[in-house]
Amino acid sequence: MSEVKTVATRVGFGETLVEMGAERDDFIVMDADLAAATQTGKFKKAYPERFYDCGIAEQNMVSIAAGIAATGKKVIVSSFAMFAAGRAFEQVRNSVGYPHLNVIIGATHAGISVGEDGATHQCNEDIALMRTIPGMTVINPADDTEARMAVRAAFECDGPVYMRFGRLAVPVVFDETYKFEIGKGVELREGSDVTIIATGLMVKEALEAYDLLKAEGINARIVNMATIKPIDRDIIIKAAKETGAIVTAEEHSVIGGLGSAVSEVVCETVPVPVVKLGVYDQFGHSGPAAKLLDEFGLRAVNIVEKAKAAIALKNA
């Protein structure tokens, strides 16, 4: 049996920036003293004249990016999600979002899987924050393949884009035939009993849950939702109508993230049970990433439990 390749999505982010740098010269990259960790250091090495290290000053970095973007250039800014979305929120909202500027925020080290860095760096609120900014596109790729495709797609967006990447090396789910499109969910497995809509590293867990459920005679539909905003309303409505129950799975707070976005669509259109799996109104803490994912219940077995609960609600 061949070994599954694992790559952190932040690696795809950094390497794709280098590739894009060879293809076009209309953008610059900025970082906040974390270029080695965020992987923008690869772009710095290849194109030092187009890279700016702003130091540990994320708010200032975003403000500078806004000024440069206002001149017509596209700007990529990068830091850990906690700092890019949290510390610099006001600047992202007022200086980038309000004037609808072409700034791509490459936020790395998101979620519980940051691991030993602990609660201060484990950002489980960033999707919720970025969703509230008018005109902001929010993307959370599942693996290295999707991350690379998403970066390229973000360059074609008009307006600000928030991209969420992880520190942890995760299995590569998709090959080069995979089709990524901003605003579109992708049905990965067919099923009629319940739909599992997953994002980020939870997509691989959802696929494992599919096999576990199938062994018990439960047919689950699996949907990868990489774009949280604008969310694919059509695929959600279709799932609600055809399966009658939905589970959402995300490495993010259950407040304001994928689960909330899906629930909003379902409540407005086809009310069916939606059971959310994620981080439940609590902070993280230090520990090995894999053990934290176990502890916080972000595994395939937990998705199976939620799927059964959703089906029970449907049949109640």
C-alpha positions in Angstrom: 0.0 0.0 0.0 1.5 3.3 -1.1 2.2 6.0 1.6 -0.2 9.0 1.6 1.6 12.2 0.8 1.2 14.9 3.5 1.9 18.6 2.9 1.0 21.7 4.9 -1.3 24.0 2.9 1.0 26.9 3.8 3.7 25.2 1.7 1.5 25.4 -1.4 0.8 29.0 -0.7 4.5 30.0 -0.6 5.5 27.9 -3.6 2.7 29.2 -5.7 3.7 32.8 -5.0 7.1 32.0 -6.4 5.5 30.5 -9.5 3.3 33.5 -9.9 6.2 35.8 -9.5 7.8 34.3 -12.6 4.5 34.8 -14.6 3.6 38.3 -13.6 5.3 41.4 -12.1 2.2 43.3 -11.0 2.2 42.3 -7.3 4.3 42.5 -4.2 4.5 40.3 -1.1 4.6 41.6 2.5 5.2 39.7 5.7 5.3 40.6 9.4 8.6 39.0 10.5 7.3 35.4 10.0 8.4 34.7 6.4 10.0 31.3 7.3 6.9 30.1 9.0 4.4 31.5 6.5 6.5 30.3 3.6 6.7 33.8 2.0 10.4 33.6 2.6 10.6 31.5 -0.6 9.2 34.5 -2.6 11.7 36.8 -0.8 14.6 34.6 -1.9 13.4 34.5 -5.5 12.3 38.1 -5.8 13.9 40.2 -3.0 13.1 43.5 -4.7 9.3 42.7 -4.6 9.2 41.6 -0.9 8.9 43.7 2.2 9.3 42.6 5.8 7.3 45.0 7.9 8.4 43.6 11.2 6.1 42.6 14.1 3.6 45.3 13.1 0.7 43.6 11.3 -1.6 46.7 11.5 1.0 48.8 9.9 1.6 46.1 7.2 -2.0 46.0 6.2 -2.2 49.8 6.1 0.9 50.0 3.9 -0.6 47.3 1.7 -3.8 49.3 1.3 -1.9 52.3 0.2 0.1 50.4 -2.4 -3.1 48.6 -3.6 -4.7 52.0 -4.1 -2.1 52.7 -6.8 -3.2 49.7 -8.8 -0.9 46.9 -7.7 -2.1 43.7 -6.2 -0.6 43.1 -2.7 -0.2 39.8 -0.8 0.2 40.2 3.0 0.9 37.3 5.3 1.1 36.5 9.0 -0.4 34.0 11.3 -4.2 34.0 11.2 -4.5 35.3 14.8 -2.6 38.4 13.8 -3.7 38.8 10.2 -7.4 38.5 11.0 -7.4 39.4 14.7 -4.8 42.0 15.5 -5.2 43.8 12.2 -9.0 43.5 11.9 -9.6 47.2 12.0 -7.1 47.9 9.2 -8.5 45.0 7.1 -12.0 46.3 7.5 -11.5 50.0 7.1 -8.4 50.3 4.9 -8.8 47.2 2.7 -12.5 46.1 2.8 -14.2 49.5 2.8 -12.4 50.7 -0.4 -12.6 47.2 -1.8 -8.9 47.0 -2.6 -7.0 44.1 -4.3 -5.2 42.8 -1.2 -4.9 39.0 -0.6 -4.4 38.0 3.0 -2.5 34.8 3.3 -3.2 33.8 6.8 -1.2 30.7 8.0 -1.2 28.7 11.3 -4.9 28.7 11.6 -7.0 26.5 13.9 -6.3 24.1 16.7 -3.6 22.3 14.7 -1.1 25.1 15.4 -0.4 22.8 18.3 2.2 23.7 20.9 1.9 27.5 20.3 -1.3 27.3 22.3 -4.4 29.4 22.7 -2.9 32.8 21.9 -1.9 31.5 18.4 -4.7 29.0 17.7 -7.1 31.1 15.8 -10.6 29.6 15.7 -12.4 32.9 15.0 -10.8 34.1 11.8 -13.4 32.9 9.3 -16.2 34.4 11.5 -14.4 37.7 11.5 -13.6 37.8 7.8 -17.1 36.7 6.8 -18.5 39.9 8.3 -16.5 42.2 6.1 -18.6 43.3 3.1 -17.1 42.1 -0.2 -14.5 39.9 1.4 -13.9 36.5 -0.2 -13.0 33.7 2.3 -11.2 30.6 1.2 -10.1 27.6 3.3 -8.4 24.9 1.1 -8.4 21.3 2.1 -5.0 20.2 0.9 -1.9 21.2 -1.0 -3.5 20.8 -4.4 -6.4 22.9 -3.6 -4.3 25.5 -1.9 -2.2 26.0 -5.0 -5.3 26.3 -7.2 -6.9 28.7 -4.7 -3.9 31.0 -4.7 -4.0 31.3 -8.5 -7.8 31.9 -8.4 -7.4 34.6 -5.7 -5.2 36.6 -8.1 -8.1 36.9 -10.5 -10.5 38.2 -7.8 -11.7 41.8 -7.8 -11.4 43.0 -4.2 -10.0 41.6 -1.0 -9.5 37.8 -0.4 -8.8 36.0 2.9 -7.0 32.7 2.5 -6.7 30.3 5.4 -3.7 27.9 5.6 -2.5 25.4 8.2 0.8 24.6 9.9 0.2 20.9 10.1 1.1 18.6 7.2 -2.1 17.1 6.0 -2.9 14.3 3.5 -3.1 15.3 -0.2 -6.7 14.5 -1.1 -6.9 15.8 -4.7 -4.8 15.3 -7.8 -4.2 17.7 -10.7 -7.5 16.8 -12.4 -9.4 18.4 -9.5 -11.4 21.5 -10.4 -11.4 24.4 -8.0 -13.6 27.4 -8.5 -14.2 30.3 -6.0 -17.8 30.2 -4.8 -18.4 26.5 -5.7 -18.6 23.5 -3.5 -17.6 20.1 -4.8 -19.5 16.9 -4.2 -16.9 14.2 -3.5 -19.2 11.3 -2.7 -22.8 10.6 -3.5 -25.3 9.7 -0.7 -28.9 10.0 0.2 -29.2 9.7 4.0 -27.2 12.7 5.2 -24.8 15.3 3.7 -21.5 16.1 5.4 -20.2 19.5 4.3 -16.5 19.9 5.3 -13.8 22.5 4.9 -10.0 22.6 5.4 -8.4 19.6 7.0 -11.8 18.2 8.0 -12.4 17.2 4.3 -10.1 14.2 4.7 -11.8 13.3 8.0 -15.2 13.5 6.2 -14.0 11.1 3.5 -12.9 8.7 6.2 -16.3 9.1 7.9 -18.0 8.2 4.6 -16.3 4.8 4.7 -17.2 4.2 8.3 -20.8 5.2 7.7 -21.0 3.0 4.6 -19.9 0.0 6.6 -22.9 0.6 8.8 -25.3 0.9 5.8 -25.5 4.7 5.9 -25.1 6.5 2.6 -23.5 9.9 3.2 -23.0 12.6 0.7 -19.6 14.4 1.1 -19.2 18.0 0.0 -16.0 20.0 0.1 -16.7 23.7 0.8 -13.4 25.5 0.3 -15.0 28.9 -0.3 -16.9 30.0 2.8 -17.8 33.3 1.3 -19.4 33.6 -1.2 -20.8 30.2 -0.2 -22.4 27.9 -2.8 -26.0 28.2 -1.9 -27.1 25.9 -4.7 -25.2 22.8 -3.5 -26.4 23.4 0.0 -30.1 23.7 -1.0 -29.7 20.6 -3.3 -28.3 18.6 -0.4 -31.0 19.8 2.0 -33.7 18.7 -0.4 -32.2 15.4 -1.4 -30.8 14.1 1.9 -32.9 16.0 4.5 -30.1 16.3 7.1 -26.7 18.1 7.1 -23.5 17.9 9.2 -20.9 20.6 9.0 -17.3 19.9 9.9 -14.6 22.6 10.4 -11.4 23.3 12.4 -12.9 26.6 13.6 -15.4 27.8 16.1 -19.0 26.5 15.5 -19.9 30.2 16.0 -19.7 32.2 12.8 -17.9 29.7 10.6 -18.9 27.2 8.0 -21.7 25.8 10.2 -23.2 29.2 10.6 -22.9 30.0 6.9 -24.6 26.7 5.9 -27.3 27.1 8.6 -28.2 30.6 7.3 -28.8 29.2 3.8 -30.8 26.2 5.1 -33.0 28.3 7.4 -33.9 30.7 4.6 -34.7 28.0 2.0 -35.1 24.3 3.0 -35.3 24.0 6.8 -33.7 20.6 7.7 -31.6 19.5 10.7 -28.0 21.0 10.6 -25.6 19.5 13.2 -22.3 21.4 13.6 -18.9 19.9 14.4 -16.1 22.2 15.3 -14.6 24.0 18.3 -17.4 24.6 20.8 -17.1 28.1 22.4 -13.7 27.4 24.0 -10.1 28.4 23.7 -7.4 25.9 22.6 -4.3 25.0 24.6 -0.8 23.8 24.0 -0.2 20.2 22.8 0.8 18.1 19.8 -1.5 18.9 16.9 -2.8 15.3 16.3 -3.6 14.9 20.0 -5.5 18.3 20.0 -7.6 17.2 17.1 -8.5 14.0 19.0 -9.2 16.0 22.2 -11.4 18.6 20.5 -13.3 15.9 18.6 -12.2 16.8 15.1 -12.0 13.3 13.7 -13.9 11.0 11.4 -15.4 9.1 14.3 -16.9 12.3 15.6 -18.3 13.1 12.2 -20.0 9.7 12.3 -21.6 10.5 15.6 -22.9 13.8 14.3 -24.2 12.2 11.1 -26.2 9.7 13.1 -27.6 12.5 15.3 -28.6 14.5 12.2 -30.4 11.4 10.7 -32.2 10.8 14.1 -33.4 14.4 14.0 -34.6 14.0 10.5 -36.5 10.9 11.4 -37.9 12.2 14.7 
